[in-house]
Amino acid sequence: MVNQVVVRIASERIMNGGLNPKTEKTYIIDDITNQDYRQAVENYILTATEGV
């Protein structure tokens, strides 16, 4: 089961160029290793992005 709060936080960090707390580098989608979370983040980004 995917936690939607975690998905929202990760998605917002990726879209806004925020830092990955583990690496202290810019958060990118490839940093997400769990396939369920990665898919949920991709879906969130697609729905939150205007013009897609």
C-alpha distance matrix in Angstrom:
0.0 3.8 6.6 9.3 12.0 11.5 11.4 14.6 16.3 15.9 17.1 19.9 21.1 21.2 23.0 25.4 26.2 24.8 24.7 22.1 22.3 22.4 25.2 26.9 27.2 26.1 22.4 21.9 19.1 20.1 19.2 15.4 15.1 11.4 11.5 8.1 9.0 12.6 12.2 10.6 13.4 15.9 15.2 15.5 18.7 20.1 19.8 21.1 24.0 27.1 29.2 26.7
3.8 0.0 3.8 6.1 8.9 8.1 7.6 10.9 12.6 12.3 13.3 16.1 17.3 17.5 19.3 21.6 22.5 21.2 21.3 19.0 19.4 19.9 22.5 23.9 24.1 22.7 19.0 18.6 16.0 17.5 16.5 12.9 13.3 10.0 10.3 6.9 6.3 9.9 10.0 7.7 10.0 12.9 12.5 12.2 15.3 17.1 16.9 17.8 20.7 23.9 26.2 23.8
6.6 3.8 0.0 3.8 5.5 5.5 6.4 8.9 10.3 10.9 12.4 14.5 15.8 16.8 18.4 20.2 21.4 19.6 19.9 17.8 17.8 18.9 21.7 22.7 23.2 21.9 18.4 18.7 16.7 18.6 17.0 13.8 15.0 12.3 13.2 10.2 8.3 11.8 12.4 9.4 10.7 14.1 13.7 12.4 15.3 17.7 17.0 17.2 20.4 23.6 26.3 24.3
9.3 6.1 3.8 0.0 3.8 5.4 4.9 6.1 8.6 9.8 10.2 12.1 14.1 15.1 16.1 18.0 19.7 18.3 19.2 17.8 18.4 19.9 22.4 22.9 23.0 21.2 17.7 18.0 16.1 18.6 17.5 14.5 16.4 14.0 14.4 11.4 9.1 11.9 11.9 8.3 9.1 12.5 11.5 9.4 12.6 14.9 13.8 13.8 17.1 20.1 23.0 21.3
12.0 8.9 5.5 3.8 0.0 3.8 5.4 5.1 6.2 8.6 9.8 10.6 12.4 14.3 15.3 16.4 18.1 16.2 17.1 16.0 16.0 18.1 20.8 20.7 21.3 19.7 16.6 17.6 16.5 19.1 17.4 15.0 17.3 15.5 16.6 14.0 11.1 13.6 14.5 11.0 10.7 14.3 13.9 11.2 13.6 16.5 15.4 14.5 17.7 20.8 24.0 22.7
11.5 8.1 5.5 5.4 3.8 0.0 3.8 5.5 5.2 6.1 8.4 9.9 10.7 12.3 14.2 15.4 16.4 14.3 14.6 12.9 13.0 14.7 17.4 17.7 18.3 17.0 13.7 14.7 13.6 15.8 13.8 11.5 13.8 12.3 13.9 11.9 8.6 11.0 12.7 9.9 9.0 12.8 13.4 11.2 13.1 16.3 16.1 15.2 18.0 21.4 24.3 22.8
11.4 7.6 6.4 4.9 5.4 3.8 0.0 3.8 5.6 5.3 6.0 8.5 10.0 10.5 12.0 14.1 15.3 14.1 15.0 13.5 14.7 16.2 18.3 18.7 18.5 16.5 13.0 13.1 11.4 14.1 13.0 10.4 13.0 11.5 12.1 10.1 6.7 8.5 9.6 6.5 5.4 9.2 9.6 7.5 9.6 12.6 12.6 12.1 14.8 18.3 21.0 19.2
14.6 10.9 8.9 6.1 5.1 5.5 3.8 0.0 3.8 5.6 5.1 6.0 8.6 9.9 10.4 12.0 14.0 12.8 14.5 14.0 15.2 17.5 19.3 18.9 18.7 16.4 13.3 13.9 12.9 16.1 15.0 13.2 16.2 15.1 15.6 13.7 10.4 11.5 12.3 9.1 7.3 10.5 10.5 7.2 8.8 12.1 11.5 10.0 12.9 16.2 19.3 18.1
16.3 12.6 10.3 8.6 6.2 5.2 5.6 3.8 0.0 3.8 5.5 5.2 6.2 8.7 10.0 10.6 12.0 10.0 11.3 10.9 11.7 14.3 16.2 15.6 15.8 13.8 11.0 12.6 12.5 15.4 13.6 12.4 15.7 15.3 16.6 15.2 11.6 12.6 14.3 11.7 9.2 12.5 13.4 10.4 11.0 14.7 14.6 12.6 14.9 18.2 21.4 20.5
15.9 12.3 10.9 9.8 8.6 6.1 5.3 5.6 3.8 0.0 3.8 5.5 5.2 6.2 8.7 10.0 10.5 8.9 9.8 8.7 10.4 12.4 13.9 13.8 13.4 11.4 8.1 9.1 8.8 11.6 10.0 8.9 12.4 12.5 13.8 13.1 9.3 9.5 11.9 10.1 7.1 10.1 12.0 9.8 9.8 13.5 14.3 12.8 14.5 18.1 20.9 19.4
17.1 13.3 12.4 10.2 9.8 8.4 6.0 5.1 5.5 3.8 0.0 3.8 5.4 5.1 6.1 8.5 9.9 9.6 11.6 11.3 13.6 15.6 16.5 16.2 15.1 12.3 9.2 9.2 8.5 12.0 11.5 10.5 14.0 14.0 14.4 13.6 10.2 9.6 10.9 9.1 5.6 7.8 9.4 6.8 6.1 9.9 10.8 9.2 10.7 14.4 17.1 15.7
19.9 16.1 14.5 12.1 10.6 9.9 8.5 6.0 5.2 5.5 3.8 0.0 3.8 5.4 5.1 5.9 8.3 7.8 10.6 11.4 13.5 16.2 17.0 15.8 14.9 12.0 9.7 10.8 11.2 14.7 13.9 13.5 17.2 17.5 18.1 17.2 13.7 13.3 14.7 12.6 9.3 11.2 12.4 9.2 8.1 11.8 12.1 9.4 10.8 14.0 17.1 16.6
21.1 17.3 15.8 14.1 12.4 10.7 10.0 8.6 6.2 5.2 5.4 3.8 0.0 3.8 5.6 5.2 5.8 4.4 6.8 7.8 10.2 13.0 13.4 12.0 11.2 8.4 6.4 8.4 9.9 12.9 11.6 12.1 15.8 16.8 18.0 17.8 14.1 13.4 15.7 14.2 10.6 12.5 14.6 12.0 10.6 14.3 15.3 12.8 13.5 16.8 19.6 18.9
21.2 17.5 16.8 15.1 14.3 12.3 10.5 9.9 8.7 6.2 5.1 5.4 3.8 0.0 3.8 5.6 5.3 6.1 8.2 8.7 12.0 13.9 13.7 12.9 11.0 7.7 5.3 5.6 6.9 10.2 9.8 10.6 14.3 15.6 16.3 16.6 13.2 11.6 13.7 13.0 9.2 10.1 12.8 11.0 8.7 12.1 14.0 11.9 11.9 15.4 17.7 16.5
23.0 19.3 18.4 16.1 15.3 14.2 12.0 10.4 10.0 8.7 6.1 5.1 5.6 3.8 0.0 3.8 5.8 7.7 10.8 12.2 15.3 17.5 17.2 16.0 13.9 10.3 8.7 8.7 9.6 13.2 13.4 13.9 17.6 18.6 18.7 18.7 15.5 13.8 15.1 14.1 10.4 10.6 12.5 10.4 7.4 10.4 12.0 9.4 8.9 12.0 14.4 13.9
25.4 21.6 20.2 18.0 16.4 15.4 14.1 12.0 10.6 10.0 8.5 5.9 5.2 5.6 3.8 0.0 3.8 5.5 9.2 11.6 14.3 17.1 16.6 14.6 12.9 9.4 9.0 10.3 12.3 15.4 15.0 16.0 19.8 21.1 21.7 21.6 18.2 16.9 18.5 17.3 13.5 14.3 16.1 13.6 11.0 14.0 15.2 12.0 11.6 14.1 16.8 16.9
26.2 22.5 21.4 19.7 18.1 16.4 15.3 14.0 12.0 10.5 9.9 8.3 5.8 5.3 5.8 3.8 0.0 3.8 6.7 9.3 12.4 14.8 13.6 11.6 9.4 5.8 6.5 8.1 11.0 13.5 13.0 14.8 18.5 20.3 21.2 21.8 18.4 16.8 18.9 18.3 14.5 15.1 17.7 15.7 13.0 16.0 17.8 15.1 14.3 17.1 19.3 19.0
24.8 21.2 19.6 18.3 16.2 14.3 14.1 12.8 10.0 8.9 9.6 7.8 4.4 6.1 7.7 5.5 3.8 0.0 3.8 6.8 9.2 12.0 11.5 9.2 8.2 5.6 5.8 8.9 11.7 14.0 12.4 14.1 17.7 19.4 20.9 21.2 17.6 16.6 19.2 18.2 14.5 16.1 18.5 16.2 14.2 17.7 19.1 16.3 16.4 19.4 22.0 21.6
24.7 21.3 19.9 19.2 17.1 14.6 15.0 14.5 11.3 9.8 11.6 10.6 6.8 8.2 10.8 9.2 6.7 3.8 0.0 3.8 6.0 8.6 7.9 5.5 5.3 4.5 5.1 8.9 11.9 13.3 10.9 13.1 16.3 18.4 20.4 21.2 17.6 16.8 19.9 19.2 15.7 17.5 20.3 18.3 16.7 20.2 21.8 19.4 19.6 22.8 25.2 24.5
22.1 19.0 17.8 17.8 16.0 12.9 13.5 14.0 10.9 8.7 11.3 11.4 7.8 8.7 12.2 11.6 9.3 6.8 3.8 0.0 3.8 5.5 5.6 5.2 5.6 5.8 4.6 8.0 10.4 11.1 8.1 10.1 13.1 15.1 17.6 18.5 15.1 14.5 17.9 17.4 14.4 16.4 19.4 17.8 16.6 20.2 21.9 20.0 20.6 24.0 26.4 25.2
22.3 19.4 17.8 18.4 16.0 13.0 14.7 15.2 11.7 10.4 13.6 13.5 10.2 12.0 15.3 14.3 12.4 9.2 6.0 3.8 0.0 3.8 5.8 5.4 7.9 9.2 8.4 11.7 13.8 14.2 10.7 12.2 14.6 16.3 19.3 19.9 16.5 16.7 20.2 19.4 16.7 19.2 21.9 20.1 19.4 23.1 24.4 22.5 23.5 26.9 29.5 28.4
22.4 19.9 18.9 19.9 18.1 14.7 16.2 17.5 14.3 12.4 15.6 16.2 13.0 13.9 17.5 17.1 14.8 12.0 8.6 5.5 3.8 0.0 3.8 5.9 8.2 10.4 9.5 12.1 13.8 13.3 9.6 11.3 12.9 15.1 18.3 19.4 16.5 16.5 20.2 20.0 17.6 20.0 23.0 21.7 21.1 24.6 26.3 24.7 25.6 29.2 31.5 30.0
25.2 22.5 21.7 22.4 20.8 17.4 18.3 19.3 16.2 13.9 16.5 17.0 13.4 13.7 17.2 16.6 13.6 11.5 7.9 5.6 5.8 3.8 0.0 3.8 5.3 8.3 8.6 11.0 13.5 12.6 9.4 12.2 13.9 16.7 19.5 21.2 18.3 17.6 21.3 21.5 18.8 20.5 23.8 22.7 21.5 24.8 26.9 25.3 25.6 29.0 31.1 29.7
26.9 23.9 22.7 22.9 20.7 17.7 18.7 18.9 15.6 13.8 16.2 15.8 12.0 12.9 16.0 14.6 11.6 9.2 5.5 5.2 5.4 5.9 3.8 0.0 3.8 6.9 8.3 11.5 14.6 14.5 11.6 14.4 16.8 19.3 21.9 23.3 20.0 19.3 22.8 22.6 19.5 21.3 24.4 22.8 21.4 24.8 26.7 24.5 24.7 28.0 30.2 29.2
27.2 24.1 23.2 23.0 21.3 18.3 18.5 18.7 15.8 13.4 15.1 14.9 11.2 11.0 13.9 12.9 9.4 8.2 5.3 5.6 7.9 8.2 5.3 3.8 0.0 3.8 6.2 8.8 12.3 12.2 10.1 13.4 16.0 18.9 21.0 22.6 19.5 18.0 21.4 21.6 18.2 19.4 22.8 21.5 19.5 22.7 24.9 22.9 22.6 25.8 27.7 26.7
26.1 22.7 21.9 21.2 19.7 17.0 16.5 16.4 13.8 11.4 12.3 12.0 8.4 7.7 10.3 9.4 5.8 5.6 4.5 5.8 9.2 10.4 8.3 6.9 3.8 0.0 3.8 6.3 10.1 11.0 9.6 12.5 15.7 18.3 19.9 21.2 18.0 16.3 19.3 19.3 15.8 16.6 19.9 18.5 16.2 19.3 21.6 19.5 18.9 22.0 23.9 23.0
22.4 19.0 18.4 17.7 16.6 13.7 13.0 13.3 11.0 8.1 9.2 9.7 6.4 5.3 8.7 9.0 6.5 5.8 5.1 4.6 8.4 9.5 8.6 8.3 6.2 3.8 0.0 3.8 6.9 8.4 6.8 9.1 12.5 14.8 16.3 17.5 14.2 12.6 15.7 15.7 12.2 13.3 16.6 15.3 13.4 16.7 18.9 17.1 17.1 20.5 22.5 21.2
21.9 18.6 18.7 18.0 17.6 14.7 13.1 13.9 12.6 9.1 9.2 10.8 8.4 5.6 8.7 10.3 8.1 8.9 8.9 8.0 11.7 12.1 11.0 11.5 8.8 6.3 3.8 0.0 3.8 5.4 5.6 7.8 11.1 13.5 14.3 15.9 13.1 10.6 13.4 14.1 10.8 11.0 14.6 14.1 11.9 14.6 17.4 16.2 15.8 19.2 20.7 19.0
19.1 16.0 16.7 16.1 16.5 13.6 11.4 12.9 12.5 8.8 8.5 11.2 9.9 6.9 9.6 12.3 11.0 11.7 11.9 10.4 13.8 13.8 13.5 14.6 12.3 10.1 6.9 3.8 0.0 3.8 5.4 5.8 8.8 10.8 10.9 12.5 10.1 7.1 9.7 11.0 8.0 7.9 11.6 11.8 10.2 12.5 15.4 15.1 14.9 18.5 19.8 17.5
20.1 17.5 18.6 18.6 19.1 15.8 14.1 16.1 15.4 11.6 12.0 14.7 12.9 10.2 13.2 15.4 13.5 14.0 13.3 11.1 14.2 13.3 12.6 14.5 12.2 11.0 8.4 5.4 3.8 0.0 3.8 5.4 7.1 10.1 10.5 13.1 11.3 8.3 11.3 13.3 11.0 10.8 14.5 15.3 13.8 15.9 18.9 18.8 18.5 22.0 23.1 20.6
19.2 16.5 17.0 17.5 17.4 13.8 13.0 15.0 13.6 10.0 11.5 13.9 11.6 9.8 13.4 15.0 13.0 12.4 10.9 8.1 10.7 9.6 9.4 11.6 10.1 9.6 6.8 5.6 5.4 3.8 0.0 3.8 6.2 9.3 11.0 13.2 10.8 8.9 12.5 13.7 11.3 12.4 15.9 15.9 14.9 17.6 20.2 19.6 19.9 23.6 25.1 22.8
15.4 12.9 13.8 14.5 15.0 11.5 10.4 13.2 12.4 8.9 10.5 13.5 12.1 10.6 13.9 16.0 14.8 14.1 13.1 10.1 12.2 11.3 12.2 14.4 13.4 12.5 9.1 7.8 5.8 5.4 3.8 0.0 3.8 5.8 7.6 9.5 7.1 5.7 9.5 10.5 8.9 10.4 13.5 13.8 13.6 16.2 18.4 18.4 19.2 22.9 24.6 22.1
15.1 13.3 15.0 16.4 17.3 13.8 13.0 16.2 15.7 12.4 14.0 17.2 15.8 14.3 17.6 19.8 18.5 17.7 16.3 13.1 14.6 12.9 13.9 16.8 16.0 15.7 12.5 11.1 8.8 7.1 6.2 3.8 0.0 3.8 6.1 8.9 7.9 7.0 10.3 12.1 11.5 12.6 15.5 16.4 16.7 18.8 21.0 21.5 22.3 26.0 27.4 24.6
11.4 10.0 12.3 14.0 15.5 12.3 11.5 15.1 15.3 12.5 14.0 17.5 16.8 15.6 18.6 21.1 20.3 19.4 18.4 15.1 16.3 15.1 16.7 19.3 18.9 18.3 14.8 13.5 10.8 10.1 9.3 5.8 3.8 0.0 3.8 5.6 5.5 6.0 8.7 10.0 10.5 12.2 14.3 15.3 16.4 18.3 20.1 20.9 22.3 25.9 27.5 24.6
11.5 10.3 13.2 14.4 16.6 13.9 12.1 15.6 16.6 13.8 14.4 18.1 18.0 16.3 18.7 21.7 21.2 20.9 20.4 17.6 19.3 18.3 19.5 21.9 21.0 19.9 16.3 14.3 10.9 10.5 11.0 7.6 6.1 3.8 0.0 3.8 5.5 4.9 6.1 8.5 9.8 10.4 12.2 14.1 15.2 16.4 18.3 19.7 21.0 24.4 25.6 22.4
8.1 6.9 10.2 11.4 14.0 11.9 10.1 13.7 15.2 13.1 13.6 17.2 17.8 16.6 18.7 21.6 21.8 21.2 21.2 18.5 19.9 19.4 21.2 23.3 22.6 21.2 17.5 15.9 12.5 13.1 13.2 9.5 8.9 5.6 3.8 0.0 3.8 5.5 5.3 6.2 8.7 10.0 10.7 12.3 14.3 15.5 16.7 18.3 20.1 23.5 24.9 21.9
9.0 6.3 8.3 9.1 11.1 8.6 6.7 10.4 11.6 9.3 10.2 13.7 14.1 13.2 15.5 18.2 18.4 17.6 17.6 15.1 16.5 16.5 18.3 20.0 19.5 18.0 14.2 13.1 10.1 11.3 10.8 7.1 7.9 5.5 5.5 3.8 0.0 3.8 5.4 5.0 6.0 8.5 9.7 10.3 12.1 14.1 15.2 16.1 18.0 21.6 23.4 20.7
12.6 9.9 11.8 11.9 13.6 11.0 8.5 11.5 12.6 9.5 9.6 13.3 13.4 11.6 13.8 16.9 16.8 16.6 16.8 14.5 16.7 16.5 17.6 19.3 18.0 16.3 12.6 10.6 7.1 8.3 8.9 5.7 7.0 6.0 4.9 5.5 3.8 0.0 3.8 5.4 5.1 6.1 8.6 9.8 10.5 12.3 14.3 15.2 16.4 20.0 21.4 18.5
12.2 10.0 12.4 11.9 14.5 12.7 9.6 12.3 14.3 11.9 10.9 14.7 15.7 13.7 15.1 18.5 18.9 19.2 19.9 17.9 20.2 20.2 21.3 22.8 21.4 19.3 15.7 13.4 9.7 11.3 12.5 9.5 10.3 8.7 6.1 5.3 5.4 3.8 0.0 3.8 5.5 5.1 6.2 8.6 9.9 10.6 12.4 14.2 15.4 18.7 19.9 16.7
10.6 7.7 9.4 8.3 11.0 9.9 6.5 9.1 11.7 10.1 9.1 12.6 14.2 13.0 14.1 17.3 18.3 18.2 19.2 17.4 19.4 20.0 21.5 22.6 21.6 19.3 15.7 14.1 11.0 13.3 13.7 10.5 12.1 10.0 8.5 6.2 5.0 5.4 3.8 0.0 3.8 5.5 5.1 6.1 8.6 9.9 10.6 12.1 14.2 17.5 19.3 16.5
13.4 10.0 10.7 9.1 10.7 9.0 5.4 7.3 9.2 7.1 5.6 9.3 10.6 9.2 10.4 13.5 14.5 14.5 15.7 14.4 16.7 17.6 18.8 19.5 18.2 15.8 12.2 10.8 8.0 11.0 11.3 8.9 11.5 10.5 9.8 8.7 6.0 5.1 5.5 3.8 0.0 3.8 5.4 5.0 6.1 8.6 9.9 10.3 12.0 15.7 17.6 15.2
15.9 12.9 14.1 12.5 14.3 12.8 9.2 10.5 12.5 10.1 7.8 11.2 12.5 10.1 10.6 14.3 15.1 16.1 17.5 16.4 19.2 20.0 20.5 21.3 19.4 16.6 13.3 11.0 7.9 10.8 12.4 10.4 12.6 12.2 10.4 10.0 8.5 6.1 5.1 5.5 3.8 0.0 3.8 5.5 5.2 6.2 8.7 9.9 10.6 14.1 15.4 12.5
15.2 12.5 13.7 11.5 13.9 13.4 9.6 10.5 13.4 12.0 9.4 12.4 14.6 12.8 12.5 16.1 17.7 18.5 20.3 19.4 21.9 23.0 23.8 24.4 22.8 19.9 16.6 14.6 11.6 14.5 15.9 13.5 15.5 14.3 12.2 10.7 9.7 8.6 6.2 5.1 5.4 3.8 0.0 3.8 5.5 5.1 6.2 8.5 10.0 13.0 14.4 11.5
15.5 12.2 12.4 9.4 11.2 11.2 7.5 7.2 10.4 9.8 6.8 9.2 12.0 11.0 10.4 13.6 15.7 16.2 18.3 17.8 20.1 21.7 22.7 22.8 21.5 18.5 15.3 14.1 11.8 15.3 15.9 13.8 16.4 15.3 14.1 12.3 10.3 9.8 8.6 6.1 5.0 5.5 3.8 0.0 3.8 5.5 5.2 6.0 8.5 11.7 14.0 12.0
18.7 15.3 15.3 12.6 13.6 13.1 9.6 8.8 11.0 9.8 6.1 8.1 10.6 8.7 7.4 11.0 13.0 14.2 16.7 16.6 19.4 21.1 21.5 21.4 19.5 16.2 13.4 11.9 10.2 13.8 14.9 13.6 16.7 16.4 15.2 14.3 12.1 10.5 9.9 8.6 6.1 5.2 5.5 3.8 0.0 3.8 5.5 5.1 5.9 9.6 11.7 9.8
20.1 17.1 17.7 14.9 16.5 16.3 12.6 12.1 14.7 13.5 9.9 11.8 14.3 12.1 10.4 14.0 16.0 17.7 20.2 20.2 23.1 24.6 24.8 24.8 22.7 19.3 16.7 14.6 12.5 15.9 17.6 16.2 18.8 18.3 16.4 15.5 14.1 12.3 10.6 9.9 8.6 6.2 5.1 5.5 3.8 0.0 3.8 5.6 5.4 8.2 9.4 6.8
19.8 16.9 17.0 13.8 15.4 16.1 12.6 11.5 14.6 14.3 10.8 12.1 15.3 14.0 12.0 15.2 17.8 19.1 21.8 21.9 24.4 26.3 26.9 26.7 24.9 21.6 18.9 17.4 15.4 18.9 20.2 18.4 21.0 20.1 18.3 16.7 15.2 14.3 12.4 10.6 9.9 8.7 6.2 5.2 5.5 3.8 0.0 3.8 5.6 7.7 9.6 7.9
21.1 17.8 17.2 13.8 14.5 15.2 12.1 10.0 12.6 12.8 9.2 9.4 12.8 11.9 9.4 12.0 15.1 16.3 19.4 20.0 22.5 24.7 25.3 24.5 22.9 19.5 17.1 16.2 15.1 18.8 19.6 18.4 21.5 20.9 19.7 18.3 16.1 15.2 14.2 12.1 10.3 9.9 8.5 6.0 5.1 5.6 3.8 0.0 3.8 6.4 9.5 9.0
24.0 20.7 20.4 17.1 17.7 18.0 14.8 12.9 14.9 14.5 10.7 10.8 13.5 11.9 8.9 11.6 14.3 16.4 19.6 20.6 23.5 25.6 25.6 24.7 22.6 18.9 17.1 15.8 14.9 18.5 19.9 19.2 22.3 22.3 21.0 20.1 18.0 16.4 15.4 14.2 12.0 10.6 10.0 8.5 5.9 5.4 5.6 3.8 0.0 3.8 6.5 6.3
27.1 23.9 23.6 20.1 20.8 21.4 18.3 16.2 18.2 18.1 14.4 14.0 16.8 15.4 12.0 14.1 17.1 19.4 22.8 24.0 26.9 29.2 29.0 28.0 25.8 22.0 20.5 19.2 18.5 22.0 23.6 22.9 26.0 25.9 24.4 23.5 21.6 20.0 18.7 17.5 15.7 14.1 13.0 11.7 9.6 8.2 7.7 6.4 3.8 0.0 3.8 5.7
29.2 26.2 26.3 23.0 24.0 24.3 21.0 19.3 21.4 20.9 17.1 17.1 19.6 17.7 14.4 16.8 19.3 22.0 25.2 26.4 29.5 31.5 31.1 30.2 27.7 23.9 22.5 20.7 19.8 23.1 25.1 24.6 27.4 27.5 25.6 24.9 23.4 21.4 19.9 19.3 17.6 15.4 14.4 14.0 11.7 9.4 9.6 9.5 6.5 3.8 0.0 3.8
26.7 23.8 24.3 21.3 22.7 22.8 19.2 18.1 20.5 19.4 15.7 16.6 18.9 16.5 13.9 16.9 19.0 21.6 24.5 25.2 28.4 30.0 29.7 29.2 26.7 23.0 21.2 19.0 17.5 20.6 22.8 22.1 24.6 24.6 22.4 21.9 20.7 18.5 16.7 16.5 15.2 12.5 11.5 12.0 9.8 6.8 7.9 9.0 6.3 5.7 3.8 0.0
